[in-house]
Amino acid sequence: MKKVSSAVLPVITIDRKGPKSLQRQVCEAFRTAILNGTLRPGQRVPSTRILSAELAISRIPALNAYAQLLAEGYFQSRVGAGTRVSLSLPNQSASSRLGRVHHATHPAGRRGVAKRASACSSIKNPPWRRGWGAFAVGQVGLDQFPFSVWNRLVTLHSRNAGAKSFDYGNPLGSKDLREAIAVYLRTARDVRCEAEQIMIVSGSQQALHISTQVLLDPGDQVWMEEPGYRFARSVFALDSCRVVPVPVDKEGLNVAAGLKRCRKARAALVTPSHQYPLGVTMSASRRLQLLDWAESSGSWILEDDYDSEFRYQSMPISSLQGLDRNSRVLYIGTFSKVLFPSLRLGYIVVPVDLIENFSAVRTAMDIGPPTFYQEVLADFIREGHFSRHLRRMRALYHERQSALIDSIRHELGREFEITGEQAGMHLCLTLKGIRDREVAERAARQNLCLVPLSSSYASGAARQGFILGFGSMTVERIPHAVRKLRNVLRGADSSRIPMTAARLRR
Ligand SMILES: Cc1ncc(COP(=O)(O)O)c(C=O)c1O
């Protein structure tokens, strides 16, 4: 028989000197808790033995109170299943309850929310990000993930965990994982680093937040690629920094345009290996211009290298950090693409003279990263499973990408510009004459997750198109998804798509 789980004791205040009997006080406390929704239908309540022990009352009033609540229909009880709040009582949905709470406490809307919190609201979940539809960006090929190896390591570590695994750890992260990452970065990504410089974080998002906290003050200006990574923009908003959008062209971030707009910016966030979302690679001359600017102005470069392990037409491009001779670049990496995003593990390569500052800010923020999955991942890398997985996934994603490009060409023709095919797990499709958000909203209803290109722009003049993820799409699924995309585009008001409409109508 399934073991009955122990229930949590609700807040019950006993007044031993008052006129009400103990039995009555217990009854009233439960009734009130049930009627105001603190206790919900079906929720277990503690046994009378536990209740009397916790409230330091004798068992008799507790037994009598429960008998009364059973008789009144507030409780129900079954042998072996314990006592619960009666399932026949009306339950309100969480959303209606939340709505009421919000309305009751904030009739005129909530006041006092900090400006930075409102500024992050652009990160709300738009329709095209909901669900698991085709083309979702950020989803990986889980169908090929080596679950048996991963699960073996998870089991091994949970069985053999010693006291150290349960204690506070180093704010920079576990030594073994930092060493494994340093070896990988030096070898595969040309990053100049020692294990002592690696800080483990919960993904690039936290890496940016910590870096901003250490390096920038509220009001500081930051160059961001335009178009760029929307989630990064919200970190700068959260940290009260001002984003200066700098246009991206075929060579990556246009440094001259950045200098014209704001020479004195304190930092620049770039994705030089595979620009997000357009997918271009930053040219060597732009890299040198950017490093020169950082050196001469004493500014910082945040290099977000999120998916360049998957490079298809050449060897992986060396990191920008590897070119830097003045310790102005902070290199940020993540396991979200190369393994899976819910792992929430990433890293920053911190310049040596900043290690103490990063460590102090990290301690203030959340003490440090959780230990368990760091240990699992360190073994996964050290035992060679990581590099094997990377090799397999590179071939697999290349195959998926080629199938997607072929399907797009076949179904949509050549009037659509495709960029970003050198690397990564997404392509960028630019289209003339449509409104990408409108199309994306319609597509979401048909289970297609089309991220509109325009949503990656901070300013008004945005190119229209879609960011198409293909990481989790099998080759067999791709043609069907592209046909659905074609049908959604066909439904776009043809008066707004003079060039593409004719082609799509054929
Ligand atoms: C540009 C960019 N950077 C970083 C990430 C990964 O973020 P995180 O490590 O927080 O999961 C993504 C994920 O889609 C991305 O597109």
The ligand as an SDF file (V2000), in Angstrom:
LIG
                    3D

 16 16  0  0  0  0  0  0  0  0999 V2000
   22.3320   34.9840  -27.4590 C   0  0  0  0  0  0  0  0  0  0  0  0
   22.0970   33.9660  -26.3890 C   0  0  0  0  0  0  0  0  0  0  0  0
   22.8910   33.9530  -25.3330 N   0  0  0  0  0  0  0  0  0  0  0  0
   22.7200   33.0500  -24.3390 C   0  0  0  0  0  0  0  0  0  0  0  0
   21.7200   32.1140  -24.4020 C   0  0  0  0  0  0  0  0  0  0  0  0
   21.5940   31.0920  -23.2950 C   0  0  0  0  0  0  0  0  0  0  0  0
   21.1380   31.6160  -22.1410 O   0  0  0  0  0  0  0  0  0  0  0  0
   21.1930   30.8030  -20.7830 P   0  0  0  0  0  0  0  0  0  0  0  0
   22.5940   30.3040  -20.6140 O   0  0  0  0  0  0  0  0  0  0  0  0
   20.8240   31.7900  -19.7480 O   0  0  0  0  0  0  0  0  0  0  0  0
   20.2320   29.6690  -20.9000 O   0  0  0  0  0  0  0  0  0  0  0  0
   20.8530   32.1020  -25.4640 C   0  0  0  0  0  0  0  0  0  0  0  0
   19.7540   31.1200  -25.5010 C   0  0  0  0  0  0  0  0  0  0  0  0
   18.9050   31.0790  -26.3450 O   0  0  0  0  0  0  0  0  0  0  0  0
   21.0540   33.0450  -26.5040 C   0  0  0  0  0  0  0  0  0  0  0  0
   20.2490   33.0560  -27.5650 O   0  0  0  0  0  0  0  0  0  0  0  0
  1  2  1  0
  2  3  1  0
  2 15  2  0
  3  4  2  0
  4  5  1  0
  5  6  1  0
  5 12  2  0
  6  7  1  0
  7  8  1  0
  8  9  2  0
  8 10  1  0
  8 11  1  0
 12 13  1  0
 12 15  1  0
 13 14  2  0
 15 16  1  0
M  END
$$$$
